[in-house]
């Protein structure tokens, strides 16, 4: 019996595919990618996915019984169409149904942050360091800020399909307008671009987040230190809302901003200031799967089918 798991990570610039040996042996049989080329339209994206799957079939000699797909937005559970996608051409489209019809197999979609959280729970840092965890919150902090919830080994998408979307909770007015139409969202305050923008506002200089961190660690730039201290403050404040609402067993922090060590010390201290408890016991863990998490998590979506 074919126990292989097939996953697709649909990104804005690339579409990656993987075939894993099985749920218990997540060894890649095939891993490959194509360009998304979203500027060529929605139908072209469907063509690219279908082409990628054909290549995976040819290289492996296998056929998928179902396929999981991580997406840059969510499928509205009621309307059955995509929403909140930064690949905006997907918004309003019945992506899951269209792909199932085109491929002739079952298709399961989930937001890329949910896929990240699921992969780290099944095969990554959570499985190694907190294997008994029942509720895991996965954070992605990079160009944007997103999150995903895994409860008892399964994604919790929610009634509106927005479970875990803490990046668009209100955090602070200083973040300014967000693309979502609101003001002061978490994403406008602690994402990578938001952090760089804050430093630029202090100094008039445009430098990368990596350089800001370097200057802070070197003690050579007061504005850089102020920027990182602000990041840690609002990170702790933002994560306190997650902790108060869900009280997860583990929080995994991914994305480029998640590599900043100060988040796990000063940021953790700020979390302690804001949660409705006199101590912090939830561990903040760095992910272990790297750029494999998204596509591995997509494959895990079909493990129970």
C-alpha positions as CSV (number, residue, x, y, z in Angstrom):
1,X,0.0,0.0,0.0
2,X,1.3,3.5,-0.9
3,X,1.9,5.3,2.4
4,X,3.7,8.2,0.8
5,X,2.7,11.8,1.7
6,X,2.6,14.4,-1.0
7,X,2.8,18.1,-0.2
8,X,3.0,21.4,-2.1
9,X,4.1,24.7,-0.7
10,X,2.6,27.5,-2.8
11,X,4.7,30.6,-2.4
12,X,4.6,34.0,-4.1
13,X,7.8,33.3,-6.2
14,X,8.1,29.5,-6.1
15,X,6.0,26.3,-5.8
16,X,7.8,23.5,-4.0
17,X,6.8,19.9,-3.9
18,X,7.8,16.9,-1.8
19,X,7.0,13.3,-1.5
20,X,7.7,11.9,2.0
21,X,8.1,8.2,2.6
22,X,5.5,7.9,5.3
23,X,4.2,9.7,8.4
24,X,6.6,7.7,10.6
25,X,9.5,8.0,8.2
26,X,9.4,11.5,6.7
27,X,12.3,11.0,4.4
28,X,12.0,12.9,1.1
29,X,11.7,10.6,-1.9
30,X,11.4,13.6,-4.3
31,X,11.8,17.3,-3.6
32,X,11.6,19.8,-6.4
33,X,10.3,23.2,-7.3
34,X,9.1,25.5,-10.1
35,X,8.5,29.2,-10.4
36,X,5.0,30.4,-9.4
37,X,4.9,33.1,-12.2
38,X,1.7,34.6,-10.7
39,X,1.9,37.5,-13.0
40,X,0.7,35.1,-15.8
41,X,-2.6,34.6,-14.0
42,X,-4.6,32.2,-11.8
43,X,-5.0,29.5,-14.4
44,X,-1.2,29.5,-15.0
45,X,-0.6,28.9,-11.3
46,X,-2.9,25.9,-11.5
47,X,-0.9,24.7,-14.6
48,X,2.3,25.1,-12.7
49,X,1.1,23.0,-9.8
50,X,-0.2,20.3,-12.1
51,X,3.1,20.3,-14.0
52,X,5.1,20.0,-10.8
53,X,3.0,17.0,-9.7
54,X,3.5,15.3,-13.0
55,X,7.3,15.8,-12.6
56,X,7.1,14.3,-9.1
57,X,5.1,11.3,-10.4
58,X,7.7,10.7,-13.2
59,X,10.7,10.9,-10.9
60,X,9.2,8.7,-8.2
61,X,7.1,6.2,-10.1
62,X,4.3,6.9,-7.6
63,X,0.8,8.3,-7.8
64,X,-0.6,10.5,-5.0
65,X,-3.8,9.4,-3.3
66,X,-4.3,12.9,-2.0
67,X,-2.2,16.0,-1.8
68,X,-1.8,18.7,0.9
69,X,-1.1,22.3,-0.1
70,X,0.2,25.1,2.0
71,X,-1.1,28.5,0.8
72,X,-0.2,32.2,1.3
73,X,-3.7,32.8,2.7
74,X,-6.7,30.8,3.9
75,X,-9.7,29.1,2.4
76,X,-12.9,30.6,3.6
77,X,-14.8,27.6,5.2
78,X,-18.2,29.1,4.2
79,X,-17.5,30.6,0.7
80,X,-15.0,28.0,-0.3
81,X,-12.8,30.7,-1.8
82,X,-9.4,32.0,-0.9
83,X,-8.9,35.2,1.2
84,X,-6.1,37.1,2.9
85,X,-3.5,36.0,0.3
86,X,-0.5,38.2,-0.4
87,X,-0.5,36.5,-3.8
88,X,-3.6,38.6,-4.4
89,X,-4.6,36.9,-7.6
90,X,-5.7,33.9,-5.5
91,X,-8.2,35.9,-3.5
92,X,-11.8,35.0,-4.3
93,X,-10.8,31.9,-6.2
94,X,-12.0,28.3,-5.3
95,X,-8.5,27.0,-5.3
96,X,-9.1,23.7,-3.4
97,X,-12.1,22.7,-5.6
98,X,-10.3,23.8,-8.8
99,X,-7.2,21.8,-8.0
100,X,-9.3,18.7,-6.9
101,X,-11.2,18.8,-10.2
102,X,-8.0,19.3,-12.3
103,X,-5.9,16.6,-10.5
104,X,-8.7,14.1,-9.9
105,X,-7.6,13.5,-6.3
106,X,-8.5,14.8,-2.8
107,X,-6.8,18.2,-2.1
108,X,-6.4,19.7,1.4
109,X,-5.4,23.3,1.8
110,X,-4.0,25.1,4.9
111,X,-2.3,28.4,5.6
112,X,1.5,28.3,5.4
113,X,1.8,29.2,9.1
114,X,-0.4,26.3,10.0
115,X,1.8,24.0,7.9
116,X,4.8,25.3,9.7
117,X,3.3,24.7,13.1
118,X,2.1,21.2,12.1
119,X,5.5,20.1,10.7
120,X,7.4,21.3,13.8
121,X,4.9,19.5,16.0
122,X,5.0,16.2,14.0
123,X,8.7,16.1,13.1
124,X,10.5,19.1,14.3
125,X,11.6,20.8,17.6
126,X,8.3,20.1,19.4
127,X,8.5,16.3,18.8
128,X,12.0,16.3,20.2
129,X,11.8,18.7,23.1
130,X,8.1,18.6,24.1
131,X,6.7,15.4,22.7
132,X,3.6,15.4,24.9
133,X,2.5,18.9,23.9
134,X,-1.2,19.0,23.2
135,X,-1.4,22.7,22.0
136,X,1.3,24.3,19.9
137,X,1.3,27.8,18.6
138,X,3.6,28.4,15.7
139,X,4.7,32.0,15.0
140,X,6.2,33.2,11.7
141,X,7.9,36.6,12.0
142,X,9.5,37.8,8.8
143,X,8.3,40.1,6.0
144,X,4.9,39.6,7.7
145,X,3.7,38.1,10.9
146,X,1.5,35.0,11.0
147,X,0.6,32.1,13.2
148,X,-0.9,28.7,13.4
149,X,-2.5,26.5,16.0
150,X,-2.0,22.8,16.3
151,X,-4.2,21.0,18.9
152,X,-3.8,17.3,19.6
153,X,-1.7,16.9,16.4
154,X,-4.2,18.6,14.1
155,X,-4.5,22.1,12.8
156,X,-7.2,24.3,14.3
157,X,-8.4,26.5,11.5
158,X,-11.4,28.1,13.2
159,X,-14.9,29.0,12.2
160,X,-13.7,31.7,9.8
161,X,-10.5,30.0,8.8
162,X,-8.4,32.6,10.6
163,X,-7.3,30.6,13.6
164,X,-3.9,31.7,14.7
165,X,-3.9,35.0,12.7
166,X,-2.4,37.0,15.6
167,X,-0.5,39.2,13.1
168,X,-3.6,41.3,12.6
169,X,-4.6,41.8,16.2
170,X,-4.1,45.4,17.3
171,X,-0.8,45.9,19.1
172,X,0.1,49.6,19.1
173,X,-0.8,52.8,17.2
174,X,2.8,53.5,16.4
175,X,2.7,50.7,13.8
176,X,0.6,52.9,11.5
177,X,-1.7,51.7,8.7
178,X,-1.7,48.0,7.7
179,X,-2.5,46.7,4.3
180,X,-5.5,44.9,5.8
181,X,-7.2,48.3,6.3
182,X,-6.6,48.5,10.1
183,X,-4.1,50.4,12.1
184,X,-1.4,49.3,14.5
185,X,-1.6,45.5,13.8
186,X,1.1,43.3,15.2
187,X,2.6,43.0,11.7
188,X,3.0,46.7,11.4
189,X,5.0,46.8,14.7
190,X,7.3,43.8,14.9
191,X,7.7,42.4,11.4
192,X,11.1,42.7,9.7
193,X,10.2,45.7,7.6
194,X,8.4,47.4,10.5
195,X,11.5,47.1,12.6
196,X,13.7,48.5,9.9
197,X,11.2,51.3,9.4
198,X,11.4,52.2,13.1
199,X,15.2,52.4,13.0
200,X,15.0,54.6,9.8
201,X,12.6,56.9,11.7
202,X,15.1,57.3,14.5
203,X,18.2,57.8,12.3
204,X,17.2,58.6,8.7
205,X,19.3,55.6,7.7
206,X,18.1,52.6,5.7
207,X,19.9,49.4,6.8
208,X,18.9,45.8,7.1
209,X,17.5,44.1,10.2
210,X,20.7,42.0,10.3
211,X,22.8,45.1,10.5
212,X,20.6,46.6,13.2
213,X,21.1,43.5,15.3
214,X,24.8,43.6,14.7
215,X,25.1,47.2,15.8
216,X,23.0,46.4,18.9
217,X,25.2,43.5,19.9
218,X,28.4,45.5,19.3
219,X,27.0,48.3,21.5
220,X,28.0,50.8,18.8
221,X,24.6,52.3,18.0
222,X,22.1,53.6,20.6
223,X,19.3,53.7,18.0
224,X,19.9,50.1,17.1
225,X,19.7,49.1,20.7
226,X,16.5,51.1,21.2
227,X,15.1,49.4,18.1
228,X,15.8,45.9,19.4
229,X,14.5,46.8,22.9
230,X,11.3,48.0,21.3
231,X,11.0,44.8,19.3
232,X,11.4,42.7,22.4
233,X,8.9,44.8,24.3
234,X,6.1,44.5,21.7
235,X,7.0,40.9,21.0
236,X,6.3,40.0,24.6
237,X,3.2,42.1,24.7
238,X,1.9,40.5,21.5
239,X,2.7,37.0,22.6
240,X,1.0,37.6,26.0
241,X,-2.4,37.8,24.1
242,X,-1.7,34.4,22.6
243,X,-0.7,33.0,26.0
244,X,-3.7,34.5,27.8
245,X,-6.2,33.2,25.2
246,X,-4.8,29.7,24.4
247,X,-2.2,29.0,27.1
248,X,-0.3,26.8,24.7
249,X,2.2,24.1,25.8
250,X,4.8,25.3,23.4
251,X,5.4,28.4,21.2
252,X,7.6,27.9,18.2
253,X,9.1,31.1,16.7
254,X,10.0,31.0,13.1
255,X,10.9,33.4,10.3
256,X,13.8,35.7,9.9
257,X,12.9,37.9,12.9
258,X,12.6,34.8,15.0
259,X,16.4,34.3,14.7
260,X,17.0,37.3,17.0
261,X,18.3,35.8,20.2
262,X,17.1,38.8,22.3
263,X,13.5,37.6,21.8
264,X,14.2,34.5,23.9
265,X,15.6,36.5,26.8
266,X,14.4,40.1,26.9
267,X,11.3,39.2,24.9
268,X,10.5,36.4,27.2
269,X,10.9,38.8,30.1
270,X,8.4,41.2,28.5
271,X,6.0,38.3,28.1
272,X,6.2,37.8,31.8
273,X,5.2,41.4,32.4
274,X,2.0,41.1,30.5
275,X,0.5,37.6,30.9
276,X,-2.1,37.0,33.5
277,X,0.2,34.8,35.6
278,X,3.0,35.4,38.0
279,X,5.5,33.4,36.0
280,X,6.2,32.1,32.4
281,X,6.4,28.4,31.9
282,X,5.6,28.1,28.2
283,X,8.8,27.5,26.3
284,X,9.7,29.7,23.3
285,X,11.5,27.4,20.9
286,X,13.4,28.0,17.7
287,X,12.2,25.7,14.8
288,X,14.5,22.9,13.6
289,X,13.2,22.1,10.1
290,X,14.3,25.3,8.4
291,X,12.8,25.9,5.0
292,X,11.5,22.3,5.0
293,X,8.7,23.1,7.5
294,X,6.2,24.6,5.0
295,X,6.3,21.8,2.4
296,X,6.6,19.0,5.1
297,X,3.6,20.5,6.9
298,X,1.6,20.5,3.7
299,X,2.4,16.8,3.2
300,X,1.3,16.1,6.8
301,X,-2.2,17.5,6.0
302,X,-3.1,14.3,4.2
303,X,-1.6,11.9,6.7
304,X,-5.0,10.9,8.0
305,X,-6.7,10.5,4.7
